[in-house]
Amino acid sequence: MKVVETDVAVIGAGTSGLSAYKAATKTGKRAVLIEGGPYGTTCARVGCMPSKLLIAAAEAAHVAQNGVPFGVHISGKVRINGKEVMDRVKRERDRFVGFVLDGLENIPAQDKIRGYARFVGPNTLEVDDHTRIKASSVVIATGSNAHIPPPFKELGDRVIINDDVFAWDDLPARVAVFGPGVIGLEIGQALARLGVTIRVFGVSGSLAGLTDLKVRQSAKKIFQQEFYLDPDARVLETKREGDEIVIRYVRLDNSECTERFDYALVATGRRANLSTLDLAKANVDVDDKGMPSFDRRTMQIDDLPVFIAGDVNNDVPLLHEAADEGHIAGLNAARFPDVQPGLRTTPLAIVFTEPQIAMVGQGPDKLPKGSFVTGELDFTGQGRSRVMLRNKGLLHLYADIKTRRFVGAQMIGPSAEHLAHLLAWSVQQEMTIDQMLQMPFYHPVIEEGLRTALRHAAAELTAASEITTAVGS
């Protein structure tokens, strides 16, 4: 067996692993990158980029089909060619993967080790049966995988995950989606706009991670106008008949219904890729879910020379967070035991549906009850949104009563991705509602709606302050 000695061993060559490797080597230390699966990152291969390509095709179809309210009429029926849609998705997906592979080519061959790693000691890894690695510190960046609950496995190859969607050569006719989270909503709406019959089923009423009940309700009503969505579904039976899946469920009107589908897309969550690492050999303790405890500021597991970054830690499974975490983990692994906190940016999450959903900073579920006020904007009457017939949605801003600081927002609305960035920057700069209102707002833009919500929040803060003063006197 080949033996390799290194300062840092990085397990996983995805976004966080590549970031960790680069950060470690920039300190002058030796690092190796271990990967057993395909190169290319989850984002480029089966995540962010192919899903946005599918969404872009869906948007084109939607625009072509909905010009009549503007007085724009298209002769004949808009025809969607599923094979051409998927051909572009895969071609462009491969292009993005190619960029990642090009970057990997710049990593020295001796630093890339192919195979699956496991711990055989506190500072020792074995990769398959061919290489033993002795490392001063280790970064775990093994990512996650889609979890298919046992009942669905009985349905065989008619059950798919989002990875499988991007391998299609053509669009199917009917798909049932289980899980109205980010993946389920994005792909579900995109397929619906591309002419696929869609049913989206959820449990417990959850929707895209929204914790503001009023914003969640707004989102639910908007999507239900376009495709079937039941976030708290009663599915009575699922079974396989030939090449079809038969689902019996209770519809929103409480009637029982049985439908057949070509596929069931299961988007009910992901599991960390940790089970094969044999963490006990590295003295890593795990909880009843198999997860180790770690410091999200340093990415260090307990006080060990082991760090964990990216989707595998199940903290904030987003590409920009994975890159940041990998950078912090790589630096700290290289300079261990001189471990230092890294910069963690303001939480920012975007769902690329239409309207888009966005969450910034702290939501109402994380804020102490009675410590904040809410500023609101209903997009129905917002000028620019109405001009474009995109006037759907609701924006909620949260402001701390004592400091008047803006602390977070949740929304569904037009161009939410752009509003969310402005708001994330404002949280990170610790701006007050009053300071934000002093910023320029052009006319007519969607951002004017943000000013409306800020003014509402300012009025609520003043009212809350007056109540506090009155109670105190």
N, C-alpha and C positions, 0 to 999 in steps of 0.2 A: 504494500500500500504506500502510495506517495505521501510524503509529509511536507506540509507547508507551514512556515512560521510567519506571523504577521502581527501588526499592531492592532488592526481592526478587521473583523470579519463581518460583512453585511450579508444577511440572509434575505434574498429577494431583490430582484432587479426591476421593480416597478417604480412609480414616481417617488415614493419615499426612500426606497433603497438607493436609487441613482443619486438622489439629493444627499443622502448620508455618505455615500462613497465619495462624492465630489467634495463635500465639506471636510471629510477626514483627510483626504489626500492634499487638500490645500494647506493643511497645517504642516505638511512635510512628512507625515506618518505614512506607513505602508498600509494599504487596505486591499482586501479581496472582495469580490462580488459573486455571490453564489445564487444560481437560479436553476430550478429544475423544470419549470414550465416554459411556455413560449415567451420570447422577448416581445416587448411592444407596449407595455403598461395596460392596465385595465381600461383607463380612460380612452386611449387611442383604439384599442381593439374592440371592446364590447361595451363601453360606457359613454362618457360625455360626447365624443365626436360622432360615432355612428348614430346615436340617438338624435343628435341635433340635425344630422343629415336627413333622417326620416321625418323629423319635425318640419324641416324646411320644405320638403316635398309636400307635406300635408298643408302647410301654410299656402303654398302655391295653388293647390287644389281648392282650398277654402276661398281664397281671393277670387279665383276664376268663377266659382259658383255663386258668389254673393255680391255681384255688382249691381243688381237691379235696384236696391234702395238708393244708389247714387245716380240712377238713370243710365247705367251702363249695362247693355244687354248683349249676350253672346249667343250667336245663332247656333242652334243645335245643342246637344247635351255634351257637357265636359267629359272627356274620356280619360280615365286613369289607367295607364299601362303598368301593371304591377311589376312585370319583368324589368321594364326600363327604370322604374323607381328603385328597385333593389340593386340593379346593376350599378347605378350611380352611387348608392349608399356604400356598396362594397368597394368600388373603385376608389372613391375618395377616402374611405376608411383605410384602405391599404396604403394610400399616400401618406396619411398621418402616421400610421405605424412605421412607414419607411423613414420618416424624420427621426423617430426614436431609434430605429436600428442604425441610422447613420451616426447618431451620437454614440451609440455603443461601440461602433467601429473605432472610435477615438480612444477607447479604453484599452490599455495594453493587454495583449492576449494572456499573459501570465497572471493578470489580476481577475480574469473571468473563469469561474469554475462551474461547469455544468453538472447538475445533479441536485438531489434533495438532501438537505443537511439535517442532522440531529445531534443533540448534545450527548457526549459520552463522558464528560467531566465538566467541572466548573469553567474551565477555559479551553475546552477541547471539543471540536466538532468532527463528525465523520460525514463525508458526502458520498452517498450510496455505499459502494464497497471499494472505492478506488482512491480516496484522498482523506487524509487526516489533517485537520487544521488546528494549530495551536495559536490562539489569539489572546492578546492582552485584554481585549474587550470585544463585545459582540453587539451588533444592532439587528434586532428582529424586525423585518419589514416584509413579512410573508403575505400580507393582504388578507382578503376574505373571499368566501365563495357563497353563491346563492344557496339558500337552504330550502329544500323541498320537504315539507312535513310528510310523515309516513303515509297517511291516507291517500295522498296524491300519487305516491309511487306505484300504487296498484294500477294506475291508468297507463303505465308504460310510456312509449315514445310520443304519445299525444300530449304529455305534460312537458312544458318547455320553460326555460328561464330566459331572461333578456338576452343572454349570449346567443341563444339559438335563433332569435329573431333576425339577427344580422347575418345569418348563414342562409336565409331563405333566398331562393331564386325567383320567387313570385309571391304575391300577397295571397293569403288564404281568404276564404269567404266569411268565416265566423270564428271569433276568438273570445273566450271567457277569460277575464283577468281577475285574479285573486290577489288583493292587496292594493288599496288606493293610496300608496305612498308615492314618493317621487317617481320611481320607475314605472309603477303601474299606471299612474295618471298621465305621464308624458307619453308613453308608448300607446296606452289605451286611446287617448284623444287623437294622436297622430294616425293610428290605424282607422279610427272612426271617420276622420276627415278624408282618408284615402279610400273610403267606400267599404271597409270591412265592418260587418255586423259585430258590435262590441257590447259586452255586459261586464261591468266592473263591480265586484263584490268585496266588501270589507267586513271588519268586525269591530265592535265597540265604538263605532262612530268616528274613528280617527280618520284624518284626511291630510295627507301631505305634510304631516308634522306640525300643523297649525295648532296652537294651544289657546288662542284667543277665540272663544266660542262664537262671538258675533261674526268675526272674519271667516271662521270655518263655515258657519251657516251660509254666509254670502257665497263662498266658493262652491258649496254643495248645490245651491240653487242654480248658479250659473252653469255648472257642468251638466246638471240634470236636464237643462234645456237643450243640450246638444247630444248627449249619449246617455245610455242607461247607467246609473250609478247608485248603489245602495251601500253606504259606508257601514251600515249595521245590518248586514244581510242575514236572512234565515235560509241557508242552503240545506235542503232536506236529504238530498242524495246526489252522489256523483258516481257514474259507472262508465265502463268502456263497452261499446258495442261496435265491433268491426274497427274501422278507422275513425270512429267518431266518439266523442265524449257526450254523454247524456247527463244533463243537470236538471234536477227538480228543485225548485225554490219558490219562496213566497215573494211575490212582487210588491212594489211600493204601495199598491192599492189593496194589499192583503189577499189577493187572489193567488191560487197556486198555479204554477206554470212549469212545463217541461220543455226544454230546448236542447237542440243538438249543436255541437261545435266541432270544428276541425282541430282546435288546440285549446288547452288551458294554460295560460301564461301565469306562472306562480311567481309573484313578486312580494312575498311575505316576509322578507328579511334576509340578512346575510350572516354567516358565521365566520369567526376568525380562524385562519389557518394556523392552528397551534398544536393540534392533537398529535402530530407526528414528530414534534421537536424533542420530546422526552425532557421537558423542562425541569423535572425533579433532579436530573443529573447535574444541572447548573445551579442547584439549590434555590430554584425559583418556586415559591409557593403560589398556588392558584386557588380561586374560590370555587364554589359548587358548580359554576358555569365554565370552569376551566380557564378563567381569566386571571392574570397576575395584577397586582396593584402597582401603580407607577405614578410618578410626579409629572403632570402634564406640562410643567414649566421647564423641566430638564429632560424628560422622557426616560428617566432612569427607573428601573425596577428595584424597589427597596434601596439598599445601599450596595447593590451588586454591580459588577462591571458589565451589566447587561442592560440594553436600552431597547425600547419598543416604539415604532413609529408607523404612521399611516393607518389604513383601514383595519389592520390586525388588532389595534388596541381598542377599536369600537368606540372611540371618543367622538370625533367629528369626521365622518367618512366623506371628505371632499378633497378634490385634487389640490387646491391651494393650501389646505391644511396639511395634507400629506407631505407636500414639498417643504413646508415650514418645519413640520415635525422631523422630517428626515435630516434637514440641515442642523437642527438643534441636537438631535441624537448623534449625528456624525461628528460634530464638533466636540461634544462631551465624551464620546467614546475615545476620540483621539487624545484628549487631554486628561482622561481619567487618571487619578482620582480628583482632579481639579474640576469638579462639575459645577456649572453655572446656569442660572435660569436664562432661557432664550426669550425672544419677543413673540408673544402670542397675540395675534391681531384680533380685532373685534369679530365676534361670530357673525357670519354672513352666509345665508343659504338662499338659493334661487331655484324655483321649479319652472321649467320652460314650457309650461302649458300656455294657452291663450284664453283668458288673460293669464299673465304670469303671477306666480305666488312668490313672496319674498319674506324672509325673517331676518331681522338685524338685532344685534345686541341681546338684551334680556327680554323675554316674553313675560306676560302676566303671571304665568305659573311659577316664575323664578323670583318675582318681586314680592316683598312682604305686603300683606294685605293692608290697605289704608295708607301706604307710603307713597303712592303715585296717583297721577291723574292721567286720563286718556284724551288725546286730541283726535278728532275723527274727520274723515273726508269720505263722502259717498260720491263715487265717480260718475253717477248717473247724470248729474247736471254740470260736470266739469267741462269748460269750454272746448279746449282742444280735443279732448277725448270724444266729445259729442260730434265735433266736426268730422272726425274719422270714423264715426259709428263704432267706437271702441269704448263707449261710456258704460262700462260694467265694472263693479268691484267696490272694495271698501279698504280704506287705509286707517290704521290705528297707530298713533304715536304714544309712547309712555314717557312721562317726565316725573322726576323725583320732587316731591312737594317741598322738602326742606331746602334743597340746593337749586331747584329749578333746572337741573341738568336733564338733558335728553338722554334716556338710557336704553331705548329700544323701540322696535316697530314690527308689526306684522301686517301683511297686506295681500290682497289680490287685486290686480288692476293692470291697465295698459302700461307698457314700458317699465314694469316694476324692477327689472334688472338695473335700470339706470337710477331710479329713485333710491334703490337699496344701496348702491354704492355711495351716493351722496350722504345717506343717513349713516352708513357704517363709518365713513370718514368723520362725521360729526360726533358720533359716540366716541371714537378713538381719540379725538381732540378734546373730549370732555366739554363740549359746548353746551351752553344753556339754551333754552327755548328762545330767550330774548336775543342772544347772539345770532342764532340761526335766522331769526326774523330780520336781522340787519343785513343779511346777504342779498345779492341781487337776484331778482326773479324776472325773466324776460316774458313778454306777452306776444302771441298766445302760445304757451307751452304747457305740457302736462305738469311740469314742476310747479306751476301756479297753484295746483291743487295741494301740493305740499305746504305752501304758505297758508292756505285755508285751514289745514289741519293744525299747523303751528299756532295760528291765531286762536283756534279753539282751545288748544292746550294751554296757552297763556292765560286765557280767560278762566279756565278751570283752576289753574294754579293760583290766580288772584282770589278766586272764590274760596278755595281751600285755605289760603292764608288768612282771609278775613274770619273764617269759621274758627280757626285755631286761635286767633287773637281774641275773639269774642269769648271762647271757652276759657282762655287763660285769665281774662279779666273778671 
